[in-house]
């Protein structure tokens, strides 16, 4: 069984992922691991933190001379910003009053985490709940993506919507298109005209201290039919993918193929008719299902979408309540992004690779 766990805080010394279950003898390309991390850091709307961090993976165990050993693999990503937070995030010593967070941010884990664990302020919550942790998930997922490369399975993610600027529905790019166009776009979009409008929308939101969400899409090619199973609820591949993507911070919805749009059409327009195919025997005329039927891959292109809400850290903060005295206040602010949808696309791609 493959699994991974992560550890580390946003402003701690490092982030760590421990990966188990990869077979021995798998060739690991260090630059491909770091390429995924670099893509996650790029994109219009990113904040000042990305000017500090230059994420690179350090492999501490489980790989020797470029090949896996079959034992647990430890991946470490140093936080350069740790130098500025040594006092506030020290493992031992007296508690620092500096940078404590007493006014929870609506839409973040702050308040629920304080209630759950009984903290006096939200700093311990936001340090772990921060999307900075997804750097470790990206590194683990990149290991899985290398495994899939050996099996001829290719995945790539792009951005379909930022703040209501939407890629035309008829644009259904291949993995090759995404890698050649979206990977080079500041907003992760395959269409240059749409991308320019997305960038303008982000700039306008940033100007007024607001944030934007959007929709990312992961597409996969080369998947053989039958991955997953209809026999138990927890074996269904769409369920596993939904859990992995919904667990990415700020993701509020996951769809497959036409997704939520299927609620608006009759069955005659929702399903994919079959036809004889001289190459494959049987294929589908359309792909409304996004390559998944009955909890299993069906041989068509995998299409998974995830909806990301706007980041809850606002430079013009919403109303909040002080944890110190219960008085009305404004939410705390942290250095943050105006839009992280392009970054979320990379994380979604790597988490999809992990589940597949």
Wavefront OBJ file of the C-alpha trace (Angstrom):
o trace
v 0.000 0.000 0.000
v 1.231 3.476 -0.850
v 0.780 6.298 1.636
v 2.420 9.496 2.754
v 2.252 11.866 5.698
v 3.554 15.412 5.998
v 4.889 17.425 8.921
v 5.949 21.003 9.478
v 4.576 24.486 10.052
v 4.353 27.388 7.642
v 7.110 29.357 9.381
v 8.955 26.432 10.958
v 12.419 25.199 9.898
v 11.144 22.911 7.133
v 8.344 20.855 5.666
v 8.703 17.082 5.534
v 6.948 14.275 3.671
v 7.486 10.588 4.396
v 6.472 8.386 1.459
v 5.926 4.636 1.793
v 5.067 1.956 -0.726
v 6.944 2.960 -3.858
v 8.618 -0.108 -5.372
v 12.361 -0.609 -5.216
v 14.360 0.232 -8.311
v 12.209 3.160 -9.481
v 14.375 5.804 -11.169
v 13.948 9.226 -9.539
v 14.679 12.393 -11.513
v 15.582 15.027 -8.917
v 15.027 17.898 -11.346
v 11.491 16.741 -12.118
v 10.684 16.781 -8.409
v 11.955 20.333 -8.140
v 10.215 21.372 -11.347
v 6.863 20.592 -9.727
v 7.753 22.734 -6.704
v 8.862 25.597 -8.940
v 5.583 25.485 -10.867
v 3.666 25.603 -7.589
v 5.454 28.817 -6.611
v 4.851 30.649 -9.872
v 1.761 32.509 -10.997
v 0.101 35.902 -11.095
v -1.317 36.981 -7.749
v 1.293 35.319 -5.541
v 2.458 37.267 -2.496
v 5.784 38.270 -0.981
v 6.436 34.868 0.592
v 7.254 33.439 -2.834
v 10.026 36.019 -3.215
v 11.671 34.517 -0.138
v 11.150 30.792 -0.662
v 12.972 28.922 -3.434
v 11.650 25.439 -2.803
v 13.875 22.486 -3.509
v 13.560 18.898 -2.292
v 16.248 17.283 -0.199
v 15.943 13.472 -0.190
v 17.005 12.215 3.236
v 16.213 8.502 2.944
v 14.891 5.764 0.692
v 16.808 6.662 -2.493
v 20.333 5.587 -3.412
v 22.152 6.597 -6.578
v 18.926 7.823 -8.140
v 16.785 4.739 -7.470
v 14.298 3.899 -4.749
v 15.211 1.282 -2.154
v 11.681 0.144 -1.342
v 12.014 1.658 2.139
v 10.360 4.874 3.392
v 11.435 7.969 1.468
v 11.924 11.178 3.449
v 11.590 14.456 1.561
v 12.535 17.765 3.168
v 11.837 21.322 1.957
v 13.517 24.062 3.940
v 11.589 27.224 4.850
v 13.901 30.158 4.239
v 11.498 32.438 6.107
v 12.272 30.456 9.283
v 15.160 32.858 9.933
v 12.601 35.635 10.494
v 10.445 33.502 12.812
v 12.912 31.781 15.140
v 11.565 33.512 18.234
v 7.876 33.039 17.429
v 8.176 29.396 16.289
v 10.884 28.085 18.624
v 10.281 24.435 19.664
v 11.382 25.238 23.236
v 11.641 28.283 25.467
v 9.269 31.006 26.623
v 6.152 31.839 24.620
v 6.612 34.954 22.510
v 3.804 37.515 22.506
v 4.983 38.782 19.137
v 2.800 37.823 16.162
v 0.126 36.074 18.204
v -3.209 36.015 16.374
v -6.194 36.998 18.514
v -8.658 38.004 15.756
v -9.574 34.896 13.700
v -10.068 35.229 9.955
v -13.496 34.271 8.588
v -13.135 31.399 6.135
v -9.931 30.079 7.695
v -9.297 27.272 10.193
v -8.419 29.856 12.874
v -11.502 29.879 15.088
v -12.525 26.221 14.772
v -8.951 25.153 15.483
v -8.776 27.334 18.600
v -12.031 25.827 19.842
v -10.935 22.260 19.006
v -7.553 22.353 20.750
v -8.128 25.023 23.393
v -5.414 27.417 22.227
v -5.275 30.991 23.504
v -4.613 32.387 20.028
v -4.780 31.132 16.460
v -1.058 31.090 15.648
v -0.665 27.318 16.317
v -3.660 26.663 14.035
v -2.776 28.788 11.040
v 0.841 27.598 11.030
v -0.260 24.050 10.202
v -3.490 24.848 8.328
v -1.593 27.157 5.970
v -1.480 26.191 2.295
v 2.303 26.361 2.616
v 2.009 22.704 3.693
v 0.949 21.780 0.151
v 4.592 22.102 -0.907
v 5.163 18.802 0.893
v 2.114 17.236 -0.787
v 3.429 18.437 -4.134
v 6.768 16.746 -3.513
v 5.098 13.463 -2.538
v 2.765 13.629 -5.527
v 5.692 14.307 -7.830
v 7.190 10.982 -6.724
v 3.962 9.283 -7.795
v 3.978 11.178 -11.108
v 7.426 9.750 -11.849
v 6.030 6.277 -11.183
v 3.139 6.941 -13.587
v 5.578 8.081 -16.281
v 7.033 4.562 -16.273
v 3.508 3.216 -16.892
v 2.757 5.585 -19.780
v 0.195 7.607 -17.800
v 0.435 11.365 -18.272
v -1.311 14.026 -16.153
v -1.412 17.809 -16.434
v -3.483 20.543 -14.805
v -4.604 23.932 -16.058
v -6.873 26.791 -14.962
v -10.401 27.187 -16.380
v -11.706 30.080 -14.286
v -10.290 32.899 -12.179
v -12.727 35.299 -10.567
v -15.387 34.707 -13.203
v -13.057 34.975 -16.217
v -13.742 31.616 -17.840
v -11.947 29.561 -20.456
v -14.461 28.792 -23.255
v -16.180 25.430 -22.722
v -15.227 24.224 -26.192
v -11.548 24.432 -25.215
v -10.710 20.862 -24.228
v -6.895 20.722 -24.274
v -4.769 17.617 -24.408
v -2.065 16.936 -21.840
v 0.450 18.012 -24.492
v -1.390 21.321 -25.014
v -1.433 22.004 -21.284
v 2.262 21.292 -20.886
v 3.184 23.466 -23.870
v 0.887 26.396 -23.084
v -0.555 26.410 -19.565
v 2.751 25.510 -17.902
v 4.240 28.709 -19.370
v 1.265 30.953 -18.566
v 1.353 33.223 -15.464
v -2.183 32.061 -14.693
v -1.898 28.459 -15.897
v -4.334 28.971 -18.793
v -3.937 27.428 -22.257
v -5.610 30.348 -24.086
v -3.587 33.577 -24.293
v -6.586 35.912 -24.615
v -8.370 34.392 -21.627
v -5.130 34.425 -19.654
v -4.682 38.161 -20.257
v -8.191 38.833 -18.918
v -7.462 36.651 -15.881
v -4.295 38.608 -15.139
v -6.197 41.895 -15.385
v -8.869 40.565 -13.022
v -6.211 39.569 -10.461
v -4.514 42.966 -10.689
v -7.838 44.722 -10.090
v -8.609 42.577 -7.037
v -5.134 43.130 -5.602
v -5.505 46.880 -6.055
v -8.482 46.978 -3.694
v -7.075 44.462 -1.199
v -9.345 41.603 -2.264
v -8.731 37.988 -3.299
v -9.986 35.675 -6.044
v -10.776 31.985 -6.442
v -11.425 29.902 -9.527
v -11.576 26.445 -11.089
v -8.668 24.129 -11.870
v -8.844 21.063 -14.084
v -6.638 17.964 -14.120
v -6.586 15.867 -17.284
v -5.075 12.413 -17.573
v -4.241 10.276 -20.596
v -3.077 6.679 -20.939
v -5.203 5.315 -18.081
v -6.304 1.760 -18.709
v -9.953 0.832 -17.972
v -10.764 -0.618 -14.549
v -8.674 1.420 -12.119
v -10.769 1.690 -8.971
v -13.750 -0.556 -8.196
v -17.531 -0.507 -7.894
v -17.520 -3.242 -5.233
v -17.145 -1.041 -2.100
v -17.784 2.640 -1.419
v -14.210 3.284 -0.346
v -12.765 1.599 -3.441
v -14.427 3.952 -5.936
v -11.778 6.008 -7.700
v -13.933 9.119 -8.010
v -14.481 9.038 -4.245
v -10.751 8.746 -3.586
v -9.990 11.605 -5.972
v -12.712 13.786 -4.469
v -11.285 13.299 -0.978
v -7.723 14.068 -2.062
v -8.681 17.225 -3.943
v -11.212 18.493 -1.407
v -8.475 18.208 1.250
v -6.429 20.900 -0.524
v -6.903 24.169 1.402
v -9.660 26.427 -0.040
v -11.129 23.726 -2.339
v -14.920 23.759 -1.931
v -16.145 21.503 -4.724
v -14.932 18.641 -6.931
v -16.507 17.490 -10.195
v -15.783 14.909 -12.893
v -16.273 15.460 -16.596
v -19.157 17.904 -17.000
v -19.504 17.846 -13.210
v -22.108 20.184 -11.731
v -23.392 21.096 -15.204
v -24.909 17.595 -15.426
v -27.634 18.779 -13.032
v -29.040 20.966 -15.816
v -29.431 18.410 -18.621
v -31.531 15.248 -19.228
v -29.985 11.801 -19.263
v -29.998 11.705 -23.058
v -27.460 14.542 -22.991
v -25.530 13.464 -19.912
v -24.161 10.039 -20.831
v -21.607 8.870 -23.356
v -22.958 6.674 -26.152
v -20.829 3.705 -27.220
v -19.530 2.927 -30.698
v -17.447 0.260 -32.353
v -13.821 1.273 -32.641
v -11.421 -0.584 -34.934
v -8.497 0.279 -32.647
v -10.038 -0.289 -29.200
v -13.083 -2.431 -29.959
v -15.448 -0.065 -28.125
v -15.110 3.659 -27.404
v -17.340 6.570 -26.442
v -18.705 9.279 -28.701
v -18.386 11.924 -25.963
v -16.746 12.193 -22.533
v -19.333 13.802 -20.257
v -18.300 11.349 -17.507
v -14.702 12.530 -17.499
v -13.254 9.057 -17.915
v -14.957 7.604 -14.824
v -17.994 5.324 -14.669
v -19.098 3.223 -11.707
v -16.110 4.331 -9.668
v -13.641 3.084 -12.298
v -11.662 4.481 -15.198
v -13.271 3.685 -18.551
v -10.323 4.298 -20.868
v -11.286 7.830 -21.868
v -9.404 10.973 -20.844
v -9.652 11.609 -17.109
v -11.180 15.042 -16.430
v -11.366 16.281 -12.813
v -12.244 19.823 -11.768
v -11.863 21.510 -8.386
v -13.393 24.792 -7.274
v -11.199 27.035 -5.137
v -12.719 29.764 -2.989
v -10.973 33.146 -2.654
v -8.177 33.122 -0.073
v -9.606 34.190 3.326
v -6.670 36.439 4.290
v -7.770 39.882 3.089
v -5.695 43.059 3.149
v -8.972 44.847 3.905
v -10.103 42.367 6.570
v -13.647 41.305 7.425
v -15.254 41.726 10.824
v -14.078 39.380 13.565
v -14.126 39.022 17.354
v -11.124 39.277 19.669
v -10.223 36.051 21.473
v -8.783 38.131 24.329
v -11.883 40.000 25.478
v -14.696 39.132 23.062
v -14.827 42.627 21.616
v -15.736 43.344 18.001
v -12.623 43.689 15.853
v -11.262 43.202 12.372
v -9.665 39.922 11.334
v -5.911 39.560 11.557
v -3.874 39.863 8.391
v -0.943 37.709 7.309
v 1.287 38.066 4.280
v -0.755 36.304 1.629
v -1.649 35.931 -2.047
v -4.320 37.765 -3.998
v -4.864 34.605 -6.043
v -3.355 31.130 -5.723
v -5.484 29.300 -8.301
v -2.503 28.504 -10.605
v -0.650 27.047 -7.612
v -3.708 25.006 -6.626
v -3.721 23.503 -10.125
v -0.216 22.104 -9.561
v -1.158 20.691 -6.151
v -4.305 19.130 -7.657
v -2.244 17.546 -10.436
v 0.181 15.991 -7.982
v -2.546 14.754 -5.642
v -4.345 13.199 -8.617
v -1.089 11.483 -9.568
v -0.812 10.139 -6.031
v -4.333 8.664 -6.021
v -3.956 7.148 -9.507
l 1 2 3 4 5 6 7 8 9 10 11 12 13 14 15 16 17 18 19 20 21 22 23 24 25 26 27 28 29 30 31 32 33 34 35 36 37 38 39 40 41 42 43 44 45 46 47 48 49 50 51 52 53 54 55 56 57 58 59 60 61 62 63 64 65 66 67 68 69 70 71 72 73 74 75 76 77 78 79 80 81 82 83 84 85 86 87 88 89 90 91 92 93 94 95 96 97 98 99 100 101 102 103 104 105 106 107 108 109 110 111 112 113 114 115 116 117 118 119 120 121 122 123 124 125 126 127 128 129 130 131 132 133 134 135 136 137 138 139 140 141 142 143 144 145 146 147 148 149 150 151 152 153 154 155 156 157 158 159 160 161 162 163 164 165 166 167 168 169 170 171 172 173 174 175 176 177 178 179 180 181 182 183 184 185 186 187 188 189 190 191 192 193 194 195 196 197 198 199 200 201 202 203 204 205 206 207 208 209 210 211 212 213 214 215 216 217 218 219 220 221 222 223 224 225 226 227 228 229 230 231 232 233 234 235 236 237 238 239 240 241 242 243 244 245 246 247 248 249 250 251 252 253 254 255 256 257 258 259 260 261 262 263 264 265 266 267 268 269 270 271 272 273 274 275 276 277 278 279 280 281 282 283 284 285 286 287 288 289 290 291 292 293 294 295 296 297 298 299 300 301 302 303 304 305 306 307 308 309 310 311 312 313 314 315 316 317 318 319 320 321 322 323 324 325 326 327 328 329 330 331 332 333 334 335 336 337 338 339 340 341 342 343 344 345 346 347 348 349 350 351 352 353 354 355 356
